[in-house]
Amino acid sequence: MNSALKRTTVELLTPRGRGAVASIRVCGDVSSIDKFFSAANQKSMQQQPIDAIRYGLWGATNSEDLVCVRTDDSTVEIHCHGGAAAIERIMKDLISSGVEQLQRERTFEKSSAGQVDSSEISFTEEFQLCLQQVTTQKAAHEVLRQSSLFPKSLKEAQTTDDPLLRRSAVESMLRWAEFGQHLTQPWKVVLCGPPNVGKSSLINSLVGFSRSVVFDQPGTTRDVVTVQTALKGWPIEFSDTAGLRQTDEEIESAGIAKARATIEAADLLLMIVDAQNGVVEFEKQFAAKNQRSLIVFNKIDLASNDFSEAGQICVSATTEQGIQELATEIVSQLIPAVPPKTQAYPVTPRQVSLLENLLKEAPE
């Protein structure tokens, strides 16, 4: 029994593979990581408060930036860069100091493979899976904060004797549900408009490399092309659609049909207009039907008219004039506000469902 109490183990929580963040759990003697981890507040791990997020460095040379959370007296979770090198370094350091490695199949890994019902997943496992899915550090920090904040706030709402307080707490969490779920599923921005207005060139400028087919002939983009990037640290997926026009060509018509379906699922539409031609009635009507849309004048370097005085969004994919301003406007449209650091909110559909069911039980 004494040997079991002294046993210190390390376990990789997140599945191996592509991800912004990996999570490692150390159970037993939490001081075992002090040899490698230097917290920014200069305190040892035993001195850190329970559930407090602590930033710091791993290793004396070529240090890795990471986060540690002491979840109880004998458990620490380490959250590091999701790359294989960072994971292997931390695991190797701990094992070399006498920590025993555990290797076992976790419930959330079975869940991701469709082998177990989502209701069987604990919050800990659910948030570990979310951390595997995020693609930016900013999103990872939000998920990490919610991994302790959301379960605690949900329990408080479930156990309070005040029904009005319960309703208020649940509504407050649900208010940020869309934001929370986008941490693991990027915000979708769709570029649409007539053929040959520079949609492909513009998306290449926004993401920083060529992904679309660019050719000076209407109808070149015949399918929906998607690419993921980050703007201001938030995960964004751009979709470059086929030009919206009537055509008899079967392949291009199929691309236009896919474009319309993509537009329906968009969080933000960018109606791209050739600044040389100006806005036509079709484009005005299309933008009016879609509340979350922006009209963007491309090829401003070739236009004779001055659109800037009218407060229009004007860019040139060729010269990259106005690209940074457009990126800033996209973020402000998608994420006009972020939740306070003390605000709990759901990050998965299951968590949203739990809150909605709790709300149904609360009186009006």
N, C-alpha and C positions, 0 to 999 in steps of 0.2 A: 504493500500500500504506500509506504514511504517513497519507494522508487517511482511509483506512478505520479505522486504529487510533485516530485522533482523533475519529472520529464518535461522537456520543452520541445514543442513541435512547430514546424513551419509548413504551410500549405498554400499552394496557388489556388485562389478562389475563382478567378475568371478563366474561361477557356482560352487556350493558346490560339493565337491568330491575330488578325488585324484589329486594332482598337486603339483609341487614344490613351486609355488608362488600363493598367493591370492592377489587380488587388491581391495582396498576400497577407495571410493571417498567421500570427505567432501566438501560440498558447503555452502558458507555463510561466517561466521567469521572464517578465517583461524587460528586466534590465539587460537581457542578453543582446538587445539591439543597440544599447548605449555605446558599445565599442565602435559602431559604424554610423549611427545616426546622430547628427548634431542639430538640435532644435533651434529655431531662430531666437527663442526666449532663453536659451542657454540652460534649461532645466533638464534633468534626467527624465526618463519615461515614467518612473514611479512617482515623480513629482507633478506630472501632468494631470489635469482634471479629467474625469471620466467624460467621454463623448466630445471633448474639445478637439477641434481640428488644429493640428500643429504642422506648420511648414518648416522645412529644414533641408539639410544636405546629407547625402549618403556617401561615406568614404572621405578619406583625407586628401586624395589626389583624384583628378578628373571627376569631381563630385557630381552626383545626380541630384537634381531638384526633385523633391517628393513631399508627400503628406503622410503623417501618421496620426491615427486616432486610437486612443486607449479606450476600448469599449467596456472593459470591466477590470477588476484588479489583476487578472491573469491573462488578458487578451489585448493584443494590439493589431490593428489593421494597417498595412502599409499600402499606399496608393502611389504608383509610379508610372512613368511613361510605358505605353503598351508594347514597345518594341522588345524583341527577344533579348537583345543585349542587356537592357536594364534589368529585366526579370532574372536572367541567368546570373548576373553579377550579385544581386541581392540574395538570391537563393544560395549561391555558392559561398558567399561570405558567412551566412548564418550556419550553413551545414559544416563549414570548416571550423567553426567555433564550438561545435558539439550539439547544435540543434538538429533534431531528427526530422527528416522530410516525410510528410504524409502524402500518399498518392491514392486518391479514391475518386470515384465518379460522383459528382454532386447532383442534387435534384434539379438545379436550374439547367445543367447541361442536358439532362434527359428532357426537360421541358422544351429547350430550344430545338431539340430533335423531334418534338411532338410525341414523346413517350410518356408524359405525365400531365395530368390536368393542372391548369394554372392555379386553381384554388388550393393545391397542395404546396405551393411555393411559399416560403416564408418571406417576410419583407427583406431580410438580409440577403437571401439568395436572389430575390427579384432585383434589388438595387445593384447587386454584383453583375447580373446580366445586363442591366442598363449601362453600367460603366464599360462593359465590353462593346456596347453598340455605339457609344458616343464617338464623335470624330474630331472634336476640338477640346482644348484644355478648358476654355471658359464653360462649355457645356458640362464637362466632367466635374468641375468645381461645384456647379449648381446641383448636379445629381448627388455628389458626395455630401453636400450640406443637407439635402432632403433625406438621405439615408438614415439620419438620426432624427431630423426634425419632423418629418411627416408621420412616422409611426407613433411618435410621442403625442403629436397634436391630434391624430385620429383617435387614439385611446382616450385622451382627455374629453374629446367631443362625445365619444360613446358612453363614457361613465358619468358625465355631469348630470346632476339632478334638475338642472334648469333647462327646460326645452327651448326657450328663446335663445339662451346662450349657445345651445347645441346648434340650432339653425344658423345663427350668426357665424359661428366658427366654420361650419361646413360650407356655407355660401362664400365665405372669404377664401377658403381653399379652392373651391371650384372656379372662382373668378380667374385663377391663373392656370386652369387645366390645359388650355390650348398651348400656352407658353411651355408648360412642363413636358407635354408629349412631344413637342418639337425639339427637345434636347437630344432625343434619340432618333427622331425622324425629321430630316431637315425641312425648313421652310421651302415651299415650292414657288419659284418665280418663272413664269412662262413668257417668252418673247414671242409676240405674234404681230401680224400685219401683212400687207400685200407682198408679193414676191419682189426680190431685188431691192429691198430698202436697206439692206445691210445687217439683217438680224444675225447671221452667222459671224460676220466680222465683229459685231458688237459683243456677242457673247464671248468670243475669243479674247477681246480686250478686257472684259470683266473678270474672266478667270485666269488670264495671264498666259494661255497657251492655245494652240490651234486644236480644236476638237471637232468643229463642224466642217462640212465641205463648203469651200468658198469659191465661187466661180461667177463670172459676170453674165449670168443667163437666168432669167426668171424661172423659178421652179426647181433650182438645183437641189435644195434641201427637200427630200421627198419622204422623210420620216421624222419622227420626233427623236432628237438627239439630246441626251441628258448628261450633265456633268456636275459633280459636287465640288464646292469650294467653301471658303469661310470668309465672311465679311464682318469686320469689327469683332472677330472671334466667334461669331455665331454660324452654325452649319446652314448652308444655303444650297439648294439644288436648282440649277438653271435648266430650262428646257427650251431648245431651239426648234421651233415648229416649222412645218411646211407653210408656204405662203397661202393665205386665205383667198382663194379665187375659184372661179368655176373652170373646170378643165375636163377634157374628154379622155385624157390619158389615164389608164387604169391605175398604174403604179402611183402616179402623183395624187390621184383622187383618194387612194387608200391612205396616203400620208396626210392629206388634209383632214380626213375623217379621224385619224389618230390625234391630230392637232386639236380638233374641237373637243375630244374627250379629255385631253390633257388640260385644256383651258378650263374645263368644268371643275377640275380638282385643284386648281391653282390657289395659292394664298395671295399672290399678287400678279397682275398682268401688266406687261410692258407693251403697249401698242407702239410699234416702231413706225415712224413716218419719215419719208424722204423729205428733207428740208427744202430741196429744190422744187418740190411739187406742192408742199403744204398739206393741210388736213382736208380730206374729202368727206362727204356726208356719211359714207359707210363707216369710216373710222370714228367719227363723232358719235354715231348711234351705237357702235360697238362698245366704245368706252363708257357711254352713258348707262348701258345695260349692266356693266360690271363695276360695282362700287369700289372694289379694291383694284384700281387700275391707274396707270400713269401713261400719258402720251409723251413719247420721247422723240425729239427731232434729231435724226441722224444725218450725217454728211453735211454738217453745218459749215464745214470748210469750203463747200462748193456752192452754198446758197448765197443768193444776192440779197435776200431780205434779212433784217435784223430781228430775231425772235427774242433776244434777251430782255428787251424792255418790257415785254408782255409777261415776264416771269416764267417763260417756258423752260422745260428741261432740254438743253441743247448739247449735243455731243458730236464727236467725230471719231468713229472707230479707227480711221486711218491715222490721224494725228494724236489720238487719245485725249483730245480736248474735252473737258467736262466729264471724263470717266470717273474720277474720284468723287466728284459731286454727285453723280448718278448713284454710285455705290452707297454713299452716305444717305441719300434720299430713300433708297431701297430699304436699308436697315431701319430708318425712322418710320417707314410705312409698315413694315412687318413687326417691329418691336418698338412701339411708341413708348413703352415703359417696361421696366423690369421689377419683379417683386422685391420688397424689402428683404434684407438678409434674415430677418426673424420670421418671415412669412412661410408657412408650410403650404405645399401644393402637390397634387398628384403628377406623376411622370409616366404612368402607364394606363392603358384602358381599364385594367382590373382595379386600379386604385380609384379611378374616376367612378367606376361602377359602385364601389364600396361607399363612396361619399354620396352618390345619388340615392342609393338605397337608404342610407341613414337620413337623408333629407326628406324622403317620403314618410319616414316615421315621425318626423318632427312636426308639431302643429304650426299652422300658418300664423 
